Amino acid sequence: MTKIVIIGGGYAGFYTAFKLEKLLRRGEAEVVVIDPLPYMTYQPFLPEVAAGSIEARHAIVPLRRHLPKTRVITGRVTGVDHTAKKVTITPEGPADFTLDYDHLVITAGAVSKTFPIPGVADIAIGMKTIEEAISVRDRLIDNLHIAADMPPGPARDRLLTVVVVGGGFAGIEAFAELRSLVSGMLKEFPTISMDDTHFHLIEAMDRIMPEVSLKSSLWVIKNLEQREAHIHLNTQLQSALEGRLELSNGMVLETDIVVWTAGVKAHSMLGGTGIPLDDRERICAQADLRVTDGDSVLEGMWTAGDVARVPDLSGGGVGGYCVPNAQHAVRQGKILSKNLAAVLRGEDTKDYRHKNAGAVAGLGVGYGVFQSGNIAVVGFLGWVIHRVYHGFAIPTWERKARVFTNWLVHLFWGRDFSSVRRVQRPRAFFEEFATRPATAKTVAKKVAAKPREKAIAS
């Protein structure tokens, strides 16, 4: 049986396997998905997870549950030999092993792109994974609990300061949702006022959200300023050592919450595998999503999503190529699955062509922005469009139902502001009170103490 191996279970990888399950006939091919995580993360929901609007588990799609006809391997691909058509897999527990394939689909996705700014690697956190979103939410909530009992001063200000670096969609949504989270929580903290909290976003360019019109981006800035969330344009982060942030505009901010959203880059797991990459470490592909090496096509190797350099035939791409976003990843995965099925049946492949359908962003409860061509909608209606679009865009009806149920429950009882940050050290409480075997040193102390106890008693 033909074996199709998919590296990466994100948008592109998941949708490739999801559609192949529907397209392939019984016994026509075996599909294998390899990913270090057993779930796909619906990344547009990460800001709402951080803000407590969506339960974290409902923003992920378990691979085994929703790909029942696909073999799912939890591990990392650490080697590719396309000549022998084998991949090397490194799981967390057992030893490495190899897997044969007939067709290899590389959809490894992207990771946060950082710069060698002092302190960033030590204190900052991204907003690319569900774990990061949970950690930011829990830390911010815990900070409010601690600050509520502290006197005014630098230590309290540090706890109540949030800094986001990067003014693209991911950064603005995270920034606005975290502002919304704190604003919603203040009613539970009478000792903390809005003026006590400090929100700052740092953007090196002269505008935010390039995916929307300038007018819409200016509305977003004005709206956030009214909510006491400040955006610093044409400003760079110069140092973040020990949480002391030095900005190019002369400002100095102290915080222990720095969210980094200043760009992404293709996943670097392919280095040294011999797979042709461009100068930005993206896999070179032609329009039907087959991998190319110069002018030649590597038969049996395909790619899609953020890790791929795919020509944008609609003419709207940057430099002639598709930008790394969820729209392209999802639609490329669907076309890729059709092309794989076509090749198996001796049919012609189709080129990927998709015109940007627009952009939508949530800016906290009751605020949003939608842009499609010259049509722009901001405010409450933009927020409704954002929720409707993404509520139906997350794959499978089971996940859609869970997300909409979250929102319905919050409509009546509000968001859940509970923090479970200590789950990151689940044994701490047990260890604190656990009785341990006596050592020779402790026995000697007890023996030496007995004569003194008798003397005191007499």
NORVEN-V163693 format. One record per run of one state. SS is the DSSP state (helix for helix, strand for strand, loop for the rest). FROM is the first residue (numbers start at 1). LEN is the number of residues. If there is no record, write none. Layout:
ss->SS from->FROM len->LEN
ss->SS from->FROM len->LEN
This chain:
ss->loop from->1 len->1
ss->strand from->2 len->6
ss->loop from->8 len->3
ss->helix from->11 len->13
ss->loop from->24 len->5
ss->strand from->29 len->7
ss->loop from->36 len->3
ss->strand from->39 len->3
ss->loop from->42 len->1
ss->helix from->43 len->8
ss->loop from->51 len->5
ss->helix from->56 len->4
ss->strand from->60 len->3
ss->helix from->63 len->4
ss->loop from->67 len->4
ss->strand from->71 len->4
ss->loop from->75 len->1
ss->strand from->76 len->6
ss->loop from->82 len->4
ss->strand from->86 len->5
ss->loop from->91 len->6
ss->strand from->97 len->4
ss->loop from->101 len->2
ss->strand from->103 len->4
ss->loop from->107 len->3
ss->strand from->110 len->3
ss->loop from->113 len->5
ss->strand from->118 len->1
ss->loop from->119 len->1
ss->helix from->120 len->4
ss->loop from->124 len->1
ss->strand from->125 len->1
ss->loop from->126 len->4
ss->helix from->130 len->18
ss->loop from->148 len->6
ss->helix from->154 len->6
ss->loop from->160 len->1
ss->strand from->161 len->5
ss->loop from->166 len->3
ss->helix from->169 len->20
ss->loop from->189 len->5
ss->helix from->194 len->3
ss->loop from->197 len->1
ss->strand from->198 len->5
ss->loop from->203 len->11
ss->helix from->214 len->13
ss->loop from->227 len->2
ss->strand from->229 len->4
ss->loop from->233 len->4
ss->strand from->237 len->3
ss->loop from->240 len->1
ss->helix from->241 len->3
ss->strand from->244 len->4
ss->loop from->248 len->4
ss->strand from->252 len->3
ss->loop from->255 len->3
ss->strand from->258 len->3
ss->loop from->261 len->3
ss->strand from->264 len->3
ss->loop from->267 len->1
ss->helix from->268 len->3
ss->loop from->271 len->6
ss->strand from->277 len->1
ss->loop from->278 len->5
ss->strand from->283 len->3
ss->loop from->286 len->4
ss->strand from->290 len->4
ss->loop from->294 len->2
ss->strand from->296 len->8
ss->loop from->304 len->1
ss->helix from->305 len->3
ss->strand from->308 len->2
ss->loop from->310 len->1
ss->strand from->311 len->1
ss->loop from->312 len->6
ss->strand from->318 len->1
ss->loop from->319 len->2
ss->strand from->321 len->1
ss->loop from->322 len->4
ss->helix from->326 len->19
ss->loop from->345 len->14
ss->strand from->359 len->4
ss->loop from->363 len->5
ss->strand from->368 len->5
ss->loop from->373 len->2
ss->strand from->375 len->5
ss->helix from->380 len->14
ss->loop from->394 len->3
ss->helix from->397 len->17
ss->loop from->414 len->7
ss->helix from->421 len->5
ss->loop from->426 len->2
ss->helix from->428 len->6
ss->loop from->434 len->6
ss->helix from->440 len->18
ss->loop from->458 len->1
